[in-house]
Amino acid sequence: MSLRIFHHHSYSALTLPERHRFPLAKYQALYQMLSEQGYPLTLASPASRAQLMRVHDATYVDAALAGTLERDAIRRLGFPWSPLLIERTLHSVGATLAASRHALAEGCGLQLSGGYHHAHRGFGSGFCLFNDLVIAAQTCLDEGRCEQVLIVDLDVHQGDGSAALCADRRDIITLSLHGERNFPFHKPASHLDFPLPGGMQDDAYLTTLEQALTLALRLYQPDLILYQAGVDVHHADELGFLSLSDAGVRQRDAMVFDCARQHGLAIAAVPGGGYRRDWQTLIPLHLSLFEEARRRFG
């Protein structure tokens, strides 16, 4: 087994309006910390238009790439359009795909961005232009690398785009633990949904997660787990409303990696969401994902 982490220099390069809620700077800080600690970092290649169109509507893809989306579509996305947004997004999708391919070959792959689970077939939402998780799953299936993929979405916000894109499918399974009274307002049904009450703490959360993973593996036989590891479940998150501690976030990540190892499953992981004005405080929480992966997959 060998661990590899994929990234791109554009992750923190995007220019956003002043006081925008998306903490872009965290990606460069996380990259610098992982680099200093000797993690195996690899530059990602961009996803192709053909790969995007296996999941998203062709008209939407072309409008997004060309910068001709309607004003309402841009507002729903939450990012201003720019060529750099497209560069960043295509490399982020490509990095999730590269991490997935590496996981299927070597056991575990990660990337520094990703988890854009609010992107639907014909529109973007909640800072998500294209759904990297579903695109990576679809591409690995198309390439014959696996037969069934389980998306384990532990961001505090339900992955509505992933759920809608994978509805009625049996080759891409969606599992979501999320705040029941949080974005998005309309939550399409995942294969397995676990809506959580506000204020849930470590013990209850981890017990629910253990039961959810056990059920998912009893019902389905995935070759690959795609893990969306949002840290917005933390008690200090400004958009989260759950109450996990630092230790709880780390135990959650460890539980998912242990589940994959115990069942002999490939796992690719992405950091997902986390929202604080003081974005530096997110870095230790995200770092636990990479530390727990390295402990198990080297």
RODO-2510 file (C-alpha; in nm, 4 decimals, decimal comma):
residues 298
     n   res          X          Y          Z
     1     m     0,0000     0,0000     0,0000
     2     s     0,1135     0,3542    -0,0676
     3     l    -0,0549     0,6844     0,0114
     4     r    -0,0674     0,9744    -0,2346
     5     i    -0,2218     1,3220    -0,2089
     6     f    -0,3222     1,5191    -0,5174
     7     h    -0,3449     1,8976    -0,5379
     8     h    -0,3183     2,2036    -0,7645
     9     h    -0,1780     2,5539    -0,7164
    10     s    -0,5096     2,7137    -0,8220
    11     y    -0,6978     2,5944    -0,5113
    12     s    -0,6281     2,9141    -0,3160
    13     a    -0,5690     3,1445    -0,6154
    14     l    -0,9305     3,2375    -0,6877
    15     t    -1,0295     3,5997    -0,6204
    16     l    -1,3541     3,6299    -0,4250
    17     p    -1,5533     3,9315    -0,3027
    18     e    -1,4506     4,0766     0,0307
    19     r    -1,5959     3,8845     0,3302
    20     h    -1,7004     3,5899     0,1128
    21     r    -1,7760     3,2867     0,3333
    22     f    -1,5666     3,0337     0,1420
    23     p    -1,2238     2,9949     0,3145
    24     l    -1,0014     2,9681     0,0063
    25     a    -0,6769     3,0393     0,1899
    26     k    -0,6965     2,7157     0,3873
    27     y    -0,5892     2,5051     0,0885
    28     q    -0,2519     2,6756     0,0475
    29     a    -0,1915     2,6608     0,4231
    30     l    -0,2788     2,2919     0,4303
    31     y    -0,0510     2,2263     0,1325
    32     q     0,2402     2,4010     0,3006
    33     m     0,1927     2,2070     0,6234
    34     l     0,1688     1,8696     0,4493
    35     s     0,4714     1,9517     0,2344
    36     e     0,6785     2,0458     0,5385
    37     q     0,5818     1,7160     0,7038
    38     g     0,6922     1,5071     0,4074
    39     y     0,3568     1,3879     0,2759
    40     p     0,3616     1,2490    -0,0824
    41     l     0,2070     1,5337    -0,2861
    42     t     0,1362     1,5086    -0,6585
    43     l     0,0109     1,7739    -0,9015
    44     a    -0,3279     1,6839    -1,0494
    45     s    -0,4343     1,6977    -1,4146
    46     p    -0,7677     1,8592    -1,5083
    47     a    -1,0845     1,6642    -1,5741
    48     s    -1,1990     1,6552    -1,9363
    49     r    -1,5209     1,7877    -2,0845
    50     a    -1,6153     1,4299    -2,1770
    51     q    -1,5795     1,3188    -1,8153
    52     l    -1,7981     1,6069    -1,6954
    53     m    -2,0674     1,5232    -1,9479
    54     r    -2,0947     1,1634    -1,8281
    55     v    -2,2594     1,3136    -1,5172
    56     h    -2,3758     1,6666    -1,6026
    57     d    -2,6051     1,8041    -1,8729
    58     a    -2,4057     1,9030    -2,1833
    59     t    -2,5741     2,2436    -2,2136
    60     y    -2,4864     2,3238    -1,8526
    61     v    -2,1273     2,2049    -1,8924
    62     d    -2,0709     2,4163    -2,2023
    63     a    -2,2286     2,7269    -2,0460
    64     a    -2,0200     2,6856    -1,7311
    65     l    -1,6961     2,6403    -1,9249
    66     a    -1,7684     2,9324    -2,1578
    67     g    -1,8861     3,1719    -1,8863
    68     t    -2,2380     3,2089    -2,0279
    69     l    -2,4390     3,0898    -1,7269
    70     e    -2,7425     3,3019    -1,6415
    71     r    -2,7153     3,5490    -1,3539
    72     d    -2,9488     3,3420    -1,1362
    73     a    -2,7304     3,0345    -1,1964
    74     i    -2,4210     3,2275    -1,0843
    75     r    -2,6034     3,3506    -0,7751
    76     r    -2,7098     2,9962    -0,6880
    77     l    -2,3536     2,8741    -0,7316
    78     g    -2,2214     3,1341    -0,4878
    79     f    -1,9004     3,2090    -0,6804
    80     p    -1,8442     3,4781    -0,9444
    81     w    -1,7492     3,3231    -1,2795
    82     s    -1,3919     3,3591    -1,4017
    83     p    -1,1444     3,1564    -1,6093
    84     l    -0,9606     3,0833    -1,2845
    85     l    -1,2786     2,9345    -1,1350
    86     i    -1,2901     2,6914    -1,4281
    87     e    -0,9197     2,6082    -1,3946
    88     r    -0,9616     2,5493    -1,0237
    89     t    -1,2750     2,3381    -1,0636
    90     l    -1,1402     2,1190    -1,3442
    91     h    -0,8233     2,0467    -1,1492
    92     s    -1,0205     1,9737    -0,8340
    93     v    -1,2402     1,7240    -1,0190
    94     g    -0,9273     1,5779    -1,1774
    95     a    -0,7614     1,5447    -0,8379
    96     t    -1,0554     1,3537    -0,6908
    97     l    -1,0447     1,1230    -0,9916
    98     a    -0,6681     1,0756    -0,9557
    99     a    -0,7099     0,9981    -0,5853
   100     s    -0,9776     0,7418    -0,6711
   101     r    -0,7634     0,5721    -0,9341
   102     h    -0,4699     0,5624    -0,6933
   103     a    -0,6891     0,4193    -0,4176
   104     l    -0,8072     0,1377    -0,6427
   105     a    -0,4455     0,0562    -0,7317
   106     e    -0,2736     0,1160    -0,3979
   107     g    -0,5393     0,1259    -0,1247
   108     c    -0,5794     0,4949    -0,0401
   109     g    -0,5690     0,8298    -0,2183
   110     l    -0,6542     1,1812    -0,1034
   111     q    -0,6704     1,5300    -0,2409
   112     l    -0,6535     1,8768    -0,0839
   113     s    -0,9825     2,0118    -0,2207
   114     g    -1,2990     1,8415    -0,3431
   115     g    -1,6302     1,7310    -0,2025
   116     y    -1,8489     1,9464    -0,4307
   117     h    -2,1598     1,7513    -0,3492
   118     h    -2,4206     2,0256    -0,4096
   119     a    -2,3675     2,0234    -0,7880
   120     h    -2,6663     1,8762    -0,9750
   121     r    -2,6992     1,7526    -1,3317
   122     g    -2,7967     2,0903    -1,4734
   123     f    -2,6934     2,3491    -1,2167
   124     g    -2,4379     2,4334    -0,9514
   125     s    -2,5175     2,5251    -0,5924
   126     g    -2,3537     2,5989    -0,2594
   127     f    -2,0030     2,6697    -0,3996
   128     c    -2,0155     2,3514    -0,6115
   129     l    -1,9920     2,3822    -0,9913
   130     f    -1,9295     2,0183    -1,0920
   131     n    -1,9771     1,7121    -0,8702
   132     d    -1,6261     1,5710    -0,8366
   133     l    -1,7385     1,2733    -0,6274
   134     v    -1,9890     1,1416    -0,8789
   135     i    -1,7651     1,2223    -1,1769
   136     a    -1,4779     1,0294    -1,0178
   137     a    -1,7070     0,7357    -0,9412
   138     q    -1,8522     0,7355    -1,2931
   139     t    -1,5117     0,7544    -1,4589
   140     c    -1,3706     0,4671    -1,2526
   141     l    -1,6767     0,2600    -1,3428
   142     d    -1,6405     0,3518    -1,7117
   143     e    -1,2745     0,2500    -1,7031
   144     g    -1,3600    -0,0890    -1,5525
   145     r    -1,1603    -0,0217    -1,2372
   146     c    -1,4510    -0,1085    -1,0051
   147     e    -1,8098    -0,2300    -1,0089
   148     q    -1,9730    -0,0403    -0,7223
   149     v    -1,8813     0,2812    -0,5423
   150     l    -2,0017     0,3945    -0,1992
   151     i    -1,9985     0,7702    -0,1366
   152     v    -1,9736     0,8256     0,2395
   153     d    -2,0729     1,1897     0,2875
   154     l    -2,0051     1,3165     0,6391
   155     d    -2,0177     1,6875     0,5638
   156     v    -2,2744     1,8578     0,7884
   157     h    -2,4716     1,9557     0,4771
   158     q    -2,6513     1,6801     0,2869
   159     g    -2,5028     1,6006    -0,0522
   160     d    -2,8210     1,6813    -0,2435
   161     g    -2,6462     1,6891    -0,5790
   162     s    -2,4887     1,3478    -0,5281
   163     a    -2,8197     1,2043    -0,4071
   164     a    -3,0109     1,3386    -0,7089
   165     l    -2,7456     1,2299    -0,9588
   166     c    -2,7331     0,8759    -0,8192
   167     a    -3,1047     0,8208    -0,7545
   168     d    -3,2170     0,4715    -0,8619
   169     r    -2,8607     0,3652    -0,9411
   170     r    -2,7040     0,0511    -0,7982
   171     d    -2,3451     0,1161    -0,9023
   172     i    -2,2994     0,4460    -0,7132
   173     i    -2,4464     0,4340    -0,3623
   174     t    -2,4877     0,7477    -0,1508
   175     l    -2,4689     0,7465     0,2293
   176     s    -2,5151     1,0753     0,4150
   177     l    -2,4985     1,1798     0,7805
   178     h    -2,6011     1,5457     0,7983
   179     g    -2,7741     1,8096     1,0061
   180     e    -3,1476     1,7684     0,9618
   181     r    -3,2120     2,1448     0,9810
   182     n    -2,9327     2,2716     0,7632
   183     f    -2,8667     2,3537     0,3982
   184     p    -3,0029     2,2461     0,1544
   185     f    -3,3676     2,3101     0,2309
   186     h    -3,4798     2,0380    -0,0124
   187     k    -3,2924     1,7133     0,0434
   188     p    -3,3367     1,4476    -0,2278
   189     a    -3,3235     1,0953    -0,0898
   190     s    -2,9822     0,9326    -0,0709
   191     h    -2,9693     0,5538    -0,0709
   192     l    -2,9069     0,5866     0,3046
   193     d    -2,9826     0,9120     0,4880
   194     f    -2,9193     0,9797     0,8556
   195     p    -3,0536     1,3271     0,9459
   196     l    -2,9031     1,4379     1,2774
   197     p    -3,0491     1,6734     1,5398
   198     g    -2,8706     1,9981     1,6172
   199     g    -2,6109     1,9841     1,8947
   200     m    -2,5261     1,6135     1,8532
   201     q    -2,1973     1,5337     2,0288
   202     d    -1,9192     1,2804     1,9779
   203     d    -2,0586     0,9613     2,1299
   204     a    -2,3991     0,9763     1,9638
   205     y    -2,2470     1,0765     1,6302
   206     l    -1,9850     0,8027     1,6274
   207     t    -2,2387     0,5388     1,7306
   208     t    -2,4665     0,6471     1,4458
   209     l    -2,1770     0,6426     1,2000
   210     e    -2,0727     0,2927     1,3038
   211     q    -2,4293     0,1704     1,2528
   212     a    -2,4540     0,3498     0,9165
   213     l    -2,1321     0,1987     0,7831
   214     t    -2,2315    -0,1482     0,9031
   215     l    -2,5682    -0,1180     0,7307
   216     a    -2,4178     0,0140     0,4082
   217     l    -2,1712    -0,2734     0,3807
   218     r    -2,4401    -0,5252     0,4677
   219     l    -2,6662    -0,3965     0,1890
   220     y    -2,4039    -0,3188    -0,0766
   221     q    -2,0718    -0,4568    -0,1968
   222     p    -1,8566    -0,1576    -0,2946
   223     d    -1,5064    -0,1826    -0,4350
   224     l    -1,4335     0,1812    -0,3579
   225     i    -1,5331     0,4262    -0,0834
   226     l    -1,5312     0,7969    -0,1680
   227     y    -1,5166     0,9774     0,1641
   228     q    -1,6363     1,3383     0,1966
   229     a    -1,4790     1,4467     0,5264
   230     g    -1,6265     1,7908     0,5939
   231     v    -1,5139     1,9408     0,9250
   232     d    -1,8259     2,1594     0,9498
   233     v    -1,9585     1,9009     1,1979
   234     h    -1,7302     2,0650     1,4570
   235     h    -1,8933     2,2537     1,7431
   236     a    -1,7194     2,5813     1,6481
   237     d    -1,8260     2,5803     1,2841
   238     e    -2,0257     2,8893     1,1923
   239     l    -2,2588     2,7062     0,9516
   240     g    -2,2726     2,3607     1,1087
   241     f    -2,4944     2,3288     1,4217
   242     l    -2,3528     1,9911     1,5298
   243     s    -2,1175     1,9679     1,8281
   244     l    -1,8268     1,7339     1,7605
   245     s    -1,4993     1,8007     1,9396
   246     d    -1,1528     1,7982     1,7829
   247     a    -1,1130     1,4410     1,9073
   248     g    -1,4545     1,3471     1,7684
   249     v    -1,3623     1,4658     1,4188
   250     r    -1,0402     1,2642     1,4328
   251     q    -1,2203     0,9524     1,5609
   252     r    -1,4738     0,9880     1,2793
   253     d    -1,1968     0,9923     1,0167
   254     a    -1,0225     0,6992     1,1841
   255     m    -1,3475     0,5003     1,1872
   256     v    -1,4016     0,5416     0,8133
   257     f    -1,0416     0,4472     0,7281
   258     d    -1,0564     0,1481     0,9646
   259     c    -1,3797     0,0344     0,8032
   260     a    -1,2157     0,0408     0,4608
   261     r    -0,9073    -0,1499     0,5807
   262     q    -1,1046    -0,4125     0,7713
   263     h    -1,3147    -0,4898     0,4641
   264     g    -1,0314    -0,4682     0,2123
   265     l    -1,1835    -0,1687     0,0327
   266     a    -1,0056     0,1063    -0,1563
   267     i    -1,0738     0,4519    -0,0141
   268     a    -1,0304     0,8005    -0,1589
   269     a    -1,0926     1,0983     0,0691
   270     v    -1,1510     1,4714     0,0239
   271     p    -1,1539     1,7404     0,2987
   272     g    -1,4969     1,8896     0,2264
   273     g    -1,6472     2,1853     0,4090
   274     g    -1,5578     2,3945     0,7102
   275     y    -1,6652     2,7556     0,7650
   276     r    -1,5052     3,0053     1,0008
   277     r    -1,3944     3,3640     0,9588
   278     d    -1,0790     3,2582     1,1419
   279     w    -0,9987     2,9991     0,8759
   280     q    -0,6615     2,9076     1,0310
   281     t    -0,8474     2,7162     1,3018
   282     l    -0,9766     2,4773     1,0341
   283     i    -0,6296     2,3524     0,9449
   284     p    -0,5749     2,1169     1,2452
   285     l    -0,9168     1,9616     1,1859
   286     h    -0,8477     1,8985     0,8168
   287     l    -0,4984     1,7776     0,8988
   288     s    -0,6372     1,4927     1,1083
   289     l    -0,7767     1,3362     0,7888
   290     f    -0,4298     1,3091     0,6366
   291     e    -0,2667     1,1996     0,9608
   292     e    -0,5150     0,9165     1,0133
   293     a    -0,4751     0,8064     0,6513
   294     r    -0,0950     0,7990     0,6803
   295     r    -0,1128     0,5933     1,0007
   296     r    -0,3054     0,3223     0,8171
   297     f    -0,1825     0,3401     0,4579
   298     g     0,1666     0,4858     0,4922
***
